[in-house]
Amino acid sequence: MEMWKESQLKQLTFAREIDTAYPILLRFAENIGFNFCAISLTSTDRSADFNALQINNYPKTWNQLYEKQNYSKIDPVIAHCNHSMLPIVWSKEVFSQTPQLWSDLQQHGLRHAWSQSFLQAESGLCTMLSLARKNGPLSPLELYEHFGYMFYVTSHMSDLFVRNMPKRPDKPAQPKLSPRELEVLKFSAVGKTAYEISRILCLSERTVNYHVQNVIVKLNVCNKISAVIAATRIGII
């Protein structure tokens, strides 16, 4: 391996934040002959509520147009990378179903490019690395020489993305009701009074009210009706 490649890959390996890793990646991309470098994190589940994360040095006008036209929904490169970790070279044939997108890429200088993805099956997340340049088509030899580097880089950036994602807050623990409290709550939900519940469960009315009060406290509400509503919302009854 050439010394500069080894040095920059080592720097990238030791980077622990996306913001510090990306400039190293950009220098690497420029050193192997590319003008543009983009890294993004998306979800392979189109129905998931997930906002894509991305960093690139594409022309600002291109980023604005891409977002305005909602091109991510029809981008064949994204479609490919969401299910395959094989590299894909951008070409007119690849964009045959989206000719306007291909035309806009050409106009913004993103004429020759390829993308590589890394898929995390357990999380359903896809990290995609794209390198592009204004001039000079990619040769098969060039793709072969750089594939190993780019696959490693993409997997490392994937780890950084996931590691630095904000953690979702833990769901609050569901209140634990005793079997008897749950019985009393279920009867209350169908309109039974404390007296009626005491007759059904062979308990004193005072004991029923004691269980009701415990439920109110555990659910952090102010009365029996609120307790029934709260329990229904969180799926206890």
BELWO-V253928 format. One record per residue. N is the residue number from 1. RES is the residue in one letter. PHI is phi as a letter, one per 40 degrees, with the letter a starting at -180 (* if undefined). BURIAL is 1 if it has 9 or more other C-alpha atoms within 8 Angstrom, else 0. D_FIRST is the distance of its C-alpha to the first C-alpha in Angstrom with 1 decimal. Layout:
N_RES_PHI_BURIAL_D_FIRST + N_RES_PHI_BURIAL_D_FIRST
//
This chain:
1_M_*_0_0.0 + 2_E_c_0_3.8 + 3_M_d_0_6.3 + 4_W_c_0_8.5 + 5_K_c_1_6.7 + 6_E_c_1_6.4 + 7_S_c_0_9.9 + 8_Q_c_1_11.4 + 9_L_c_1_10.6 + 10_K_c_0_12.1 + 11_Q_c_1_14.9 + 12_L_c_1_15.5 + 13_T_c_0_15.7 + 14_F_c_0_18.3 + 15_A_c_1_20.3 + 16_R_b_0_23.6 + 17_E_b_0_25.3 + 18_I_d_1_24.8 + 19_D_c_0_26.0 + 20_T_c_1_23.3 + 21_A_c_1_20.4 + 22_Y_c_1_21.4 + 23_P_d_0_21.0 + 24_I_c_1_17.4 + 25_L_c_1_16.8 + 26_L_c_1_18.8 + 27_R_c_0_16.8 + 28_F_c_1_13.6 + 29_A_c_1_15.8 + 30_E_c_1_17.2 + 31_N_c_0_14.0 + 32_I_b_0_13.2 + 33_G_h_0_16.8 + 34_F_b_1_19.2 + 35_N_c_1_22.4 + 36_F_b_1_23.1 + 37_C_a_1_21.7 + 38_A_b_1_24.0 + 39_I_b_1_23.8 + 40_S_a_1_27.0 + 41_L_b_1_28.6 + 42_T_b_1_31.5 + 43_S_b_1_33.8 + 44_T_c_1_33.9 + 45_D_c_0_37.6 + 46_R_c_0_39.3 + 47_S_c_0_42.4 + 48_A_c_0_40.8 + 49_D_c_0_41.7 + 50_F_b_0_38.2 + 51_N_c_0_37.3 + 52_A_c_0_33.8 + 53_L_b_0_31.4 + 54_Q_a_0_29.2 + 55_I_b_0_27.4 + 56_N_a_0_26.5 + 57_N_b_0_26.8 + 58_Y_c_1_28.8 + 59_P_d_0_31.9 + 60_K_d_0_34.6 + 61_T_c_0_37.0 + 62_W_c_1_34.8 + 63_N_d_1_34.5 + 64_Q_c_0_38.3 + 65_L_c_0_39.0 + 66_Y_d_1_36.8 + 67_E_c_1_38.7 + 68_K_c_0_42.1 + 69_Q_c_0_41.8 + 70_N_f_0_40.4 + 71_Y_c_1_37.7 + 72_S_c_0_35.8 + 73_K_c_0_38.6 + 74_I_b_0_38.0 + 75_D_c_1_34.3 + 76_P_c_0_33.1 + 77_V_c_1_29.5 + 78_I_c_0_30.6 + 79_A_d_1_32.7 + 80_H_c_1_29.9 + 81_C_c_1_27.5 + 82_N_c_1_30.3 + 83_H_b_0_30.4 + 84_S_a_0_27.1 + 85_M_c_1_23.5 + 86_L_c_0_22.6 + 87_P_c_1_21.3 + 88_I_b_1_24.0 + 89_V_c_0_24.0 + 90_W_c_1_27.0 + 91_S_a_0_29.5 + 92_K_c_0_33.2 + 93_E_c_0_33.8 + 94_V_d_1_32.1 + 95_F_c_1_34.5 + 96_S_c_0_37.4 + 97_Q_c_0_39.5 + 98_T_b_1_38.8 + 99_P_c_1_39.2 + 100_Q_c_0_40.2 + 101_L_c_1_37.0 + 102_W_c_1_35.0 + 103_S_c_0_37.2 + 104_D_c_0_36.8 + 105_L_d_1_32.9 + 106_Q_c_1_33.2 + 107_Q_c_0_35.7 + 108_H_c_1_33.5 + 109_G_g_0_30.4 + 110_L_c_1_28.5 + 111_R_c_1_28.5 + 112_H_b_1_25.1 + 113_A_a_1_23.3 + 114_W_a_1_21.9 + 115_S_b_1_22.2 + 116_Q_b_1_20.8 + 117_S_b_1_22.9 + 118_F_b_1_22.9 + 119_L_b_1_26.4 + 120_Q_b_0_28.0 + 121_A_c_0_30.9 + 122_E_c_0_32.9 + 123_S_b_0_33.1 + 124_G_g_1_33.1 + 125_L_b_1_30.6 + 126_C_b_1_28.1 + 127_T_c_1_25.2 + 128_M_b_1_24.1 + 129_L_b_1_21.3 + 130_S_b_1_22.1 + 131_L_b_1_20.4 + 132_A_b_1_22.9 + 133_R_a_1_23.6 + 134_K_c_1_26.7 + 135_N_b_0_25.9 + 136_G_g_0_24.0 + 137_P_c_0_23.9 + 138_L_c_1_20.8 + 139_S_c_0_19.9 + 140_P_d_0_19.2 + 141_L_c_0_16.0 + 142_E_c_0_14.9 + 143_L_c_1_15.9 + 144_Y_c_0_14.2 + 145_E_c_0_10.7 + 146_H_b_0_11.3 + 147_F_d_1_13.6 + 148_G_d_0_11.5 + 149_Y_c_0_10.4 + 150_M_c_1_14.0 + 151_F_c_1_15.6 + 152_Y_c_0_14.2 + 153_V_c_1_15.1 + 154_T_c_1_18.5 + 155_S_c_1_19.3 + 156_H_c_1_18.6 + 157_M_c_1_20.8 + 158_S_c_1_23.3 + 159_D_c_0_23.7 + 160_L_c_1_24.2 + 161_F_d_1_26.8 + 162_V_c_0_28.7 + 163_R_c_0_28.7 + 164_N_c_0_30.0 + 165_M_c_0_32.6 + 166_P_c_0_36.1 + 167_K_c_0_37.7 + 168_R_c_0_40.8 + 169_P_c_0_43.9 + 170_D_c_0_45.3 + 171_K_c_0_48.3 + 172_P_c_0_51.4 + 173_A_c_0_52.8 + 174_Q_c_0_55.7 + 175_P_d_0_59.0 + 176_K_c_0_60.3 + 177_L_b_1_63.8 + 178_S_c_0_66.0 + 179_P_d_0_67.4 + 180_R_c_0_70.8 + 181_E_c_1_69.5 + 182_L_c_1_67.7 + 183_E_c_0_70.9 + 184_V_c_1_72.9 + 185_L_c_1_70.3 + 186_K_c_1_70.4 + 187_F_c_1_74.2 + 188_S_c_1_74.1 + 189_A_c_1_71.8 + 190_V_c_0_74.5 + 191_G_g_0_77.2 + 192_K_c_1_78.8 + 193_T_c_0_80.6 + 194_A_c_1_80.4 + 195_Y_c_0_83.8 + 196_E_c_0_82.8 + 197_I_c_1_79.6 + 198_S_c_1_81.6 + 199_R_c_1_83.9 + 200_I_c_0_81.1 + 201_L_c_0_79.2 + 202_C_f_0_82.3 + 203_L_b_1_81.3 + 204_S_c_0_83.3 + 205_E_c_1_82.8 + 206_R_c_0_81.8 + 207_T_c_1_79.0 + 208_V_c_1_77.7 + 209_N_c_1_77.6 + 210_Y_c_0_75.8 + 211_H_c_1_73.0 + 212_V_c_1_73.0 + 213_Q_c_1_72.6 + 214_N_c_1_69.7 + 215_V_c_1_67.9 + 216_I_d_1_68.5 + 217_V_c_1_67.0 + 218_K_c_1_63.9 + 219_L_c_1_63.2 + 220_N_f_0_63.9 + 221_V_b_1_66.5 + 222_C_b_0_70.1 + 223_N_a_0_72.2 + 224_K_c_1_72.4 + 225_I_c_0_71.8 + 226_S_c_1_68.6 + 227_A_c_1_67.5 + 228_V_c_1_68.0 + 229_I_c_0_66.0 + 230_A_c_1_63.2 + 231_A_c_1_63.1 + 232_T_c_1_63.0 + 233_R_c_0_60.1 + 234_I_c_0_57.9 + 235_G_g_0_58.9 + 236_I_c_0_61.0 + 237_I_b_0_64.0
//
